[in-house]
């Protein structure tokens, strides 16, 4: 699987349009305000689609979304170069935003659960760190190739290369393995006589009931298996179904759910693909946030770490030019920053055992490097910006690791997408704040001010996490240090 993941990560970022699409917009007559509005539209698309796409991934197939997404990106890039106009650019950004939303959550969930299935969940930080590094290497390669390709064929040539990369990315995604977690042994025993589609947890269920508007499933209810014969999935509730033999005493589920009498066609089982689909996947994923405060904290950490520096990346070329670097040399200076980001990704495996204090030190150190490098106003200060971005990228991977370790049950892609939604919302806020501050202060000052949120996040991370009952969480007896990626422990 890792070879497929790395190929996917490379092709997903090997888009030659990245370093020149702003030039395409300007050459087509767009103003700076219009270009900024495209960025906002891009982020808003992610806000609207992030969580629904994650629930869809949990309810249907993560691999499916991973190959549909690049096809949407290919269509968007083709629109840009074939019909260069504001309307085509806007449509392309909507498609690009949809592409990102479909992959966000689905990829992390698929990789984590496949590693966990192989007994290698402790490799998640290392594997995802390398995948990020491969993607950032692709950005560097695309930046280096964009110039020669643009010189040969202009925007159409760069666009064609980008569309080809998207198509190859979609083809690569079809090679991902996808297995859902196996149901408990006693539950499998109650379903072993059934044939049909597999539910979110991987056990087989009977065919969906076919009535209009029927959201129920016949898993462990038909063929006389209901009631006492069902292990009781979380969220499984009884109904007023017919007397088709699915009766029983309404055995209670492991998490308080019940099969009340005969559910027939109208019973609902949160764990079944046929029983609730997208809505059930969404509700089941969000339910975990109400039960576990530490999960909520891990989820909120993702946008707190990811959004600010991700938004600042759109302005790095302006910061570099402000230091006196000629426009022709700006892309090469930007490669220094991306080299720092790549180094941060590659450090994830070694740093995965950082606990709360360690992560707080990392964030605070990166924030100070960001402020110092931006305020120098000289080209050598860009090295500190690269160091800061490398630290933020490492923290981004570690925040994702924490979230994946906290998530239990079938709503992994949903909750990861909720974190992505938070990132998009904060990113839009950073765009707005930067626009307001940038009209008064120089870029270096605005970058330095953006270090403040990271200092506040570092302070929050250094505090002990709290669990479901509001009591401090500890890692005693978990067999792993805090923050270690392990199938046994769930360290902060």
C-alpha positions as CSV (number, residue, x, y, z in Angstrom):
1,X,0.0,0.0,0.0
2,X,2.8,2.5,0.8
3,X,4.1,2.4,-2.8
4,X,0.6,3.3,-4.0
5,X,0.3,6.0,-1.4
6,X,3.6,7.6,-2.3
7,X,2.8,7.5,-6.0
8,X,-0.6,9.1,-5.3
9,X,1.0,11.8,-3.1
10,X,3.5,12.7,-5.8
11,X,1.0,12.9,-8.7
12,X,-1.5,14.7,-6.5
13,X,1.0,17.6,-6.1
14,X,2.8,17.4,-9.5
15,X,0.8,20.2,-11.0
16,X,2.8,22.5,-13.2
17,X,0.0,25.1,-13.0
18,X,0.7,25.7,-9.3
19,X,3.6,28.3,-9.7
20,X,2.1,30.1,-12.7
21,X,-1.7,30.1,-12.3
22,X,-1.7,33.6,-10.8
23,X,0.1,34.7,-14.0
24,X,-2.6,33.1,-16.1
25,X,-5.3,35.0,-14.1
26,X,-3.5,38.3,-14.5
27,X,-2.8,37.7,-18.2
28,X,-6.5,37.1,-18.7
29,X,-7.3,40.6,-17.3
30,X,-8.3,39.8,-13.7
31,X,-7.7,42.3,-11.0
32,X,-6.1,41.5,-7.6
33,X,-9.5,41.7,-6.0
34,X,-10.9,39.2,-8.5
35,X,-8.0,36.9,-7.9
36,X,-8.5,37.1,-4.1
37,X,-12.2,36.3,-4.6
38,X,-11.2,33.1,-6.4
39,X,-9.2,32.1,-3.3
40,X,-12.1,32.7,-1.1
41,X,-14.4,30.7,-3.4
42,X,-11.9,27.9,-3.3
43,X,-11.9,27.8,0.5
44,X,-15.7,28.1,0.7
45,X,-16.1,25.1,-1.5
46,X,-14.1,23.1,1.0
47,X,-16.2,24.5,3.9
48,X,-19.4,23.3,2.2
49,X,-18.1,19.9,1.1
50,X,-15.6,18.8,3.7
51,X,-17.8,17.1,6.2
52,X,-20.4,15.7,3.7
53,X,-17.6,14.1,1.7
54,X,-16.1,12.6,4.8
55,X,-19.4,11.1,5.8
56,X,-19.8,9.8,2.2
57,X,-16.4,8.2,2.5
58,X,-17.4,6.4,5.7
59,X,-20.7,5.3,4.2
60,X,-19.6,4.2,0.8
61,X,-15.9,3.9,-0.1
62,X,-12.8,5.9,0.6
63,X,-11.0,4.6,-2.4
64,X,-13.9,5.7,-4.7
65,X,-13.5,9.3,-3.5
66,X,-9.8,9.2,-3.9
67,X,-10.0,8.6,-7.6
68,X,-13.0,10.8,-8.3
69,X,-11.3,13.8,-6.8
70,X,-8.4,14.0,-9.3
71,X,-10.8,13.7,-12.2
72,X,-12.6,16.8,-10.9
73,X,-9.2,18.6,-10.6
74,X,-8.4,17.6,-14.2
75,X,-11.7,19.1,-15.4
76,X,-11.0,22.3,-13.6
77,X,-7.5,22.8,-14.9
78,X,-8.8,22.0,-18.5
79,X,-11.4,24.8,-18.1
80,X,-8.7,27.3,-17.1
81,X,-6.6,26.9,-20.1
82,X,-9.3,26.2,-22.7
83,X,-11.7,29.0,-21.7
84,X,-9.6,31.6,-19.7
85,X,-12.2,33.9,-18.1
86,X,-13.4,34.7,-14.6
87,X,-16.3,32.3,-14.9
88,X,-14.1,29.4,-16.0
89,X,-11.6,30.2,-13.3
90,X,-14.3,30.2,-10.7
91,X,-15.7,26.9,-11.9
92,X,-12.2,25.5,-11.9
93,X,-11.7,26.5,-8.3
94,X,-15.0,25.0,-7.3
95,X,-13.9,21.7,-8.9
96,X,-10.5,22.0,-7.3
97,X,-12.1,22.7,-3.9
98,X,-14.3,19.6,-4.4
99,X,-11.2,17.6,-5.3
100,X,-9.5,18.6,-2.0
101,X,-12.6,17.9,0.1
102,X,-13.1,14.4,-1.4
103,X,-9.5,13.4,-0.6
104,X,-9.4,15.1,2.9
105,X,-10.4,12.6,5.5
106,X,-10.8,9.7,3.1
107,X,-7.0,9.3,2.6
108,X,-6.0,9.6,6.2
109,X,-8.8,7.2,7.3
110,X,-7.9,4.6,4.6
111,X,-4.2,4.7,5.4
112,X,-4.7,4.5,9.1
113,X,-7.1,1.6,9.0
114,X,-5.1,-0.4,6.5
115,X,-2.0,0.0,8.6
116,X,-4.0,-0.9,11.7
117,X,-5.4,-4.0,10.0
118,X,-1.8,-5.1,9.2
119,X,-0.8,-4.5,12.9
120,X,1.3,-1.5,11.9
121,X,-0.7,1.5,13.2
122,X,2.5,2.6,14.9
123,X,3.9,3.4,11.5
124,X,1.2,5.9,10.6
125,X,3.2,9.0,11.5
126,X,6.3,7.8,9.6
127,X,4.3,6.7,6.5
128,X,2.2,9.9,6.3
129,X,5.3,12.0,7.0
130,X,7.0,10.4,4.0
131,X,3.9,10.8,1.9
132,X,3.8,14.5,2.7
133,X,7.5,14.8,1.9
134,X,6.9,13.0,-1.5
135,X,4.1,15.5,-2.2
136,X,6.4,18.4,-1.4
137,X,9.1,17.0,-3.5
138,X,6.5,16.9,-6.3
139,X,5.8,20.6,-5.8
140,X,9.5,21.4,-6.0
141,X,9.8,19.3,-9.2
142,X,6.7,21.0,-10.7
143,X,8.1,24.4,-9.8
144,X,11.4,23.6,-11.5
145,X,9.7,22.2,-14.7
146,X,7.0,24.8,-15.0
147,X,9.5,27.4,-16.4
148,X,10.8,25.3,-19.3
149,X,7.4,23.9,-20.2
150,X,5.9,27.4,-20.1
151,X,8.6,28.7,-22.4
152,X,7.9,25.9,-24.9
153,X,4.1,26.0,-25.0
154,X,2.8,28.7,-22.7
155,X,-0.3,28.1,-20.5
156,X,-1.8,25.4,-22.7
157,X,1.3,23.2,-22.3
158,X,1.5,23.7,-18.6
159,X,-2.2,23.0,-18.3
160,X,-2.0,19.8,-20.4
161,X,0.8,18.5,-18.2
162,X,-1.3,19.3,-15.1
163,X,-4.4,17.5,-16.5
164,X,-2.2,14.5,-17.3
165,X,-0.9,14.3,-13.8
166,X,-4.4,14.4,-12.4
167,X,-5.5,11.5,-14.7
168,X,-2.5,9.4,-13.6
169,X,-3.3,10.3,-10.0
170,X,-6.9,9.0,-10.4
171,X,-5.6,5.8,-12.0
172,X,-3.2,5.3,-9.1
173,X,-6.0,5.7,-6.6
174,X,-7.8,2.7,-8.0
175,X,-4.8,0.6,-6.7
176,X,-5.4,1.4,-3.1
177,X,-6.5,-1.6,-0.9
178,X,-9.6,-1.0,1.1
179,X,-10.8,-3.3,3.9
180,X,-13.1,-2.2,6.7
181,X,-12.4,-3.2,10.3
182,X,-13.6,-6.7,11.2
183,X,-16.6,-6.9,13.5
184,X,-16.3,-8.6,16.9
185,X,-16.3,-12.4,16.8
186,X,-19.7,-12.7,18.5
187,X,-21.2,-10.3,16.1
188,X,-19.8,-12.1,13.1
189,X,-21.3,-15.3,14.4
190,X,-24.7,-13.8,14.4
191,X,-24.3,-12.7,10.8
192,X,-22.4,-15.6,9.3
193,X,-25.6,-17.1,7.7
194,X,-26.3,-13.8,5.8
195,X,-25.1,-13.0,2.3
196,X,-25.0,-9.5,0.8
197,X,-23.2,-6.3,0.9
198,X,-20.7,-5.4,3.7
199,X,-21.4,-2.8,6.3
200,X,-19.0,-0.1,7.5
201,X,-17.3,-2.6,9.9
202,X,-16.8,-5.2,7.3
203,X,-19.4,-7.9,8.3
204,X,-21.9,-9.1,5.8
205,X,-25.5,-8.0,6.0
206,X,-28.5,-9.0,4.1
207,X,-29.9,-6.9,1.2
208,X,-31.5,-3.6,2.0
209,X,-35.2,-3.5,2.3
210,X,-36.6,-2.1,-0.9
211,X,-39.5,0.1,0.2
212,X,-39.4,3.8,-0.7
213,X,-37.9,5.9,2.0
214,X,-36.8,2.7,3.9
215,X,-33.6,3.5,5.7
216,X,-33.4,0.3,7.7
217,X,-31.4,-2.9,7.1
218,X,-32.1,-6.5,7.7
219,X,-28.8,-7.3,9.3
220,X,-29.4,-9.7,12.3
221,X,-33.1,-9.1,12.0
222,X,-34.2,-11.3,9.2
223,X,-34.1,-15.1,9.1
224,X,-35.1,-15.2,12.7
225,X,-31.7,-13.9,14.0
226,X,-32.9,-10.6,15.7
227,X,-33.1,-9.8,19.3
228,X,-30.9,-12.0,21.4
229,X,-29.0,-13.2,18.4
230,X,-27.6,-9.7,17.6
231,X,-24.5,-8.5,19.4
232,X,-26.0,-5.0,19.4
233,X,-24.2,-2.4,17.5
234,X,-23.8,1.1,18.9
235,X,-26.8,3.2,17.9
236,X,-28.9,0.3,16.8
237,X,-32.5,1.1,17.8
238,X,-35.7,-0.9,17.7
239,X,-38.7,-0.3,15.4
240,X,-42.2,-1.3,15.0
241,X,-41.6,-3.7,12.2
242,X,-43.7,-6.6,11.1
243,X,-43.8,-10.2,12.5
244,X,-41.5,-11.6,9.8
245,X,-39.6,-13.7,12.2
246,X,-37.0,-11.1,13.2
247,X,-38.4,-11.0,16.7
248,X,-36.6,-11.5,19.9
249,X,-36.4,-10.0,23.4
250,X,-34.8,-6.7,22.3
251,X,-31.3,-7.5,23.4
252,X,-29.4,-4.4,24.5
253,X,-26.4,-3.4,22.5
254,X,-22.9,-2.9,23.8
255,X,-23.4,0.8,23.9
256,X,-27.0,0.9,25.1
257,X,-28.6,0.3,21.7
258,X,-31.6,-2.0,21.5
259,X,-33.3,-4.3,19.0
260,X,-36.8,-3.8,20.2
261,X,-38.9,-6.8,19.2
262,X,-39.2,-7.4,15.4
263,X,-37.5,-4.6,13.5
264,X,-38.4,-5.8,10.1
265,X,-37.8,-3.3,7.3
266,X,-38.0,-0.2,9.5
267,X,-35.3,-1.0,12.0
268,X,-32.2,1.2,11.8
269,X,-28.7,0.1,12.5
270,X,-26.0,2.8,12.5
271,X,-23.3,0.3,11.7
272,X,-24.8,-0.9,8.4
273,X,-24.2,0.5,5.0
274,X,-27.8,-0.2,4.1
275,X,-29.0,1.2,7.4
276,X,-28.7,4.9,7.3
277,X,-25.9,5.4,4.8
278,X,-24.6,9.0,4.6
279,X,-26.7,10.4,7.4
280,X,-25.9,7.6,9.8
281,X,-22.2,7.8,9.0
282,X,-22.3,11.6,9.7
283,X,-24.3,11.2,13.0
284,X,-22.2,8.3,14.2
285,X,-18.9,10.2,13.5
286,X,-20.1,13.4,15.3
287,X,-21.4,11.4,18.3
288,X,-17.9,10.6,19.3
289,X,-17.2,14.3,19.9
290,X,-19.9,14.4,22.5
291,X,-18.6,11.4,24.4
292,X,-14.9,12.2,24.5
293,X,-13.5,15.7,25.2
294,X,-9.9,14.5,24.4
295,X,-11.2,13.7,20.9
296,X,-12.6,17.2,20.5
297,X,-9.3,18.6,21.7
298,X,-7.4,16.5,19.1
299,X,-9.8,17.6,16.4
300,X,-9.5,21.3,17.2
301,X,-5.7,21.0,17.3
302,X,-5.6,20.3,13.6
303,X,-6.9,23.6,12.3
304,X,-5.1,25.5,15.1
305,X,-1.8,24.1,13.7
306,X,-2.5,23.8,10.0
307,X,-4.6,26.9,8.9
308,X,-2.3,29.9,9.6
309,X,0.8,28.7,8.0
310,X,-1.2,27.1,5.2
311,X,-2.7,30.5,4.4
312,X,0.6,32.3,4.8
313,X,2.0,30.1,2.1
314,X,-0.1,32.0,-0.5
315,X,1.8,35.2,0.4
316,X,5.4,33.9,0.6
317,X,6.3,35.1,-2.9
318,X,5.2,38.7,-1.8
319,X,7.3,38.4,1.3
320,X,10.4,37.2,-0.7
321,X,10.0,40.0,-3.2
322,X,9.8,42.5,-0.3
323,X,13.3,41.4,0.8
324,X,14.7,42.7,-2.5
325,X,14.9,39.4,-4.4
326,X,14.3,40.0,-8.2
327,X,11.1,38.5,-9.5
328,X,13.0,36.0,-11.7
329,X,14.7,34.6,-8.6
330,X,11.6,34.4,-6.4
331,X,10.7,30.8,-7.4
332,X,14.2,29.6,-6.5
333,X,14.0,31.2,-3.0
334,X,10.6,29.6,-2.6
335,X,12.2,26.3,-3.2
336,X,14.2,26.9,0.0
337,X,11.0,27.3,2.0
338,X,9.6,24.1,0.5
339,X,12.8,22.2,1.3
340,X,12.2,23.2,4.9
341,X,8.6,21.9,4.7
342,X,9.9,18.6,3.2
343,X,12.4,18.2,6.0
344,X,9.6,18.7,8.5
345,X,7.6,15.9,6.9
346,X,10.5,13.5,7.0
347,X,11.0,14.2,10.7
348,X,7.6,12.9,11.6
349,X,8.6,9.4,12.3
350,X,11.3,10.4,14.7
351,X,9.1,13.0,16.4
352,X,5.9,10.9,16.7
353,X,6.5,10.3,20.5
354,X,6.5,14.0,21.4
355,X,4.0,14.6,24.2
356,X,2.1,17.8,24.9
357,X,5.2,19.6,26.3
358,X,7.3,18.6,23.3
359,X,4.7,19.7,20.8
360,X,4.3,23.0,22.7
361,X,8.1,23.6,22.4
362,X,8.0,22.7,18.7
363,X,5.2,25.2,18.0
364,X,6.7,28.0,20.1
365,X,10.1,27.5,18.5
366,X,8.6,27.6,15.0
367,X,6.6,30.7,15.9
368,X,9.7,32.6,17.1
369,X,11.6,31.6,14.0
370,X,8.7,32.8,11.8
371,X,8.6,36.2,13.6
372,X,12.4,36.7,13.5
373,X,12.8,35.7,9.9
374,X,10.0,37.9,8.7
375,X,11.1,41.0,10.7
376,X,14.7,40.8,9.3
377,X,13.4,42.0,5.9
378,X,16.5,40.5,4.2
379,X,16.9,37.4,2.0
380,X,18.9,35.4,4.7
381,X,15.8,35.7,6.9
382,X,14.0,33.4,4.5
383,X,16.1,30.6,6.0
384,X,14.3,31.2,9.3
385,X,11.0,31.2,7.5
386,X,11.9,27.8,6.0
387,X,12.8,26.5,9.4
388,X,9.5,27.8,10.8
389,X,7.4,26.2,8.0
390,X,9.3,22.9,8.5
391,X,8.3,23.0,12.2
392,X,4.7,23.8,11.4
393,X,4.6,21.0,8.8
394,X,5.9,18.5,11.4
395,X,3.3,19.8,13.9
396,X,0.6,19.3,11.2
397,X,1.5,15.7,10.7
398,X,1.7,15.1,14.5
399,X,-1.7,16.7,15.0
400,X,-3.2,14.4,12.4
401,X,-1.6,11.4,14.2
402,X,-3.2,12.5,17.5
403,X,-6.6,12.7,15.9
404,X,-6.3,9.3,14.2
405,X,-5.3,7.7,17.5
406,X,-8.3,9.2,19.3
407,X,-10.9,8.2,16.8
408,X,-12.7,4.9,17.5
409,X,-15.5,3.3,15.5
410,X,-16.5,3.8,11.9
411,X,-16.6,7.6,11.6
412,X,-12.9,8.1,11.0
413,X,-13.2,9.9,7.6
414,X,-16.1,12.0,8.9
415,X,-14.2,13.3,11.9
416,X,-11.1,13.9,9.9
417,X,-13.2,15.9,7.5
418,X,-14.6,17.9,10.4
419,X,-11.1,18.9,11.2
420,X,-10.6,19.8,7.6
421,X,-13.7,22.0,7.8
422,X,-12.2,23.8,10.8
423,X,-9.0,24.3,8.8
424,X,-10.9,25.9,5.9
425,X,-12.9,28.2,8.2
426,X,-9.8,29.4,10.0
427,X,-7.9,29.8,6.6
428,X,-10.7,32.1,5.3
429,X,-10.4,34.1,8.5
430,X,-6.6,34.4,8.0
431,X,-7.1,35.5,4.4
432,X,-9.4,38.3,5.7
433,X,-7.1,39.3,8.5
434,X,-4.1,39.4,6.2
435,X,-5.9,41.5,3.7
436,X,-6.8,44.0,6.4
437,X,-3.4,44.1,8.0
438,X,-1.5,44.0,4.7
439,X,-3.1,47.4,3.7
440,X,-1.4,49.0,6.7
441,X,1.8,47.0,7.5
442,X,4.5,45.5,5.3
443,X,4.4,41.7,4.7
444,X,7.2,41.0,7.2
445,X,5.2,42.6,10.0
446,X,2.0,40.7,9.1
447,X,3.9,37.4,9.0
448,X,5.4,38.2,12.5
449,X,1.9,38.9,13.9
450,X,0.7,35.6,12.6
451,X,3.2,33.9,14.9
452,X,1.0,35.0,17.9
453,X,-1.7,32.3,17.4
454,X,0.9,29.6,17.5
455,X,2.3,30.8,20.8
456,X,-1.3,30.6,22.2
457,X,-1.7,27.1,20.8
458,X,1.6,26.1,22.3
459,X,0.3,27.3,25.7
460,X,-2.9,25.3,25.3
461,X,-1.2,22.1,24.2
462,X,1.1,22.2,27.2
463,X,-1.8,21.8,29.5
464,X,-3.0,18.3,30.5
465,X,-5.8,16.9,28.3
466,X,-9.1,15.9,29.8
467,X,-11.1,12.8,29.1
468,X,-14.8,12.0,29.0
469,X,-15.5,12.8,32.7
470,X,-13.4,16.0,32.7
471,X,-10.6,14.3,34.6
472,X,-7.0,14.7,33.4
473,X,-5.9,11.9,31.1
474,X,-2.8,10.0,31.9
475,X,-0.9,7.4,30.0
476,X,-0.1,5.1,32.9
477,X,-0.5,1.5,32.0
478,X,-0.9,2.3,28.4
479,X,2.3,0.7,27.4
480,X,3.4,3.7,25.4
481,X,4.7,7.2,25.9
482,X,2.3,10.1,25.4
483,X,1.6,10.7,21.8
484,X,3.0,7.4,20.5
485,X,1.2,5.9,17.6
486,X,0.2,2.6,18.8
487,X,-2.7,0.2,18.5
488,X,-2.7,-0.2,22.3
489,X,-2.2,3.3,23.8
490,X,-3.8,6.6,22.9
491,X,-1.3,9.1,24.3
492,X,-2.0,12.8,24.2
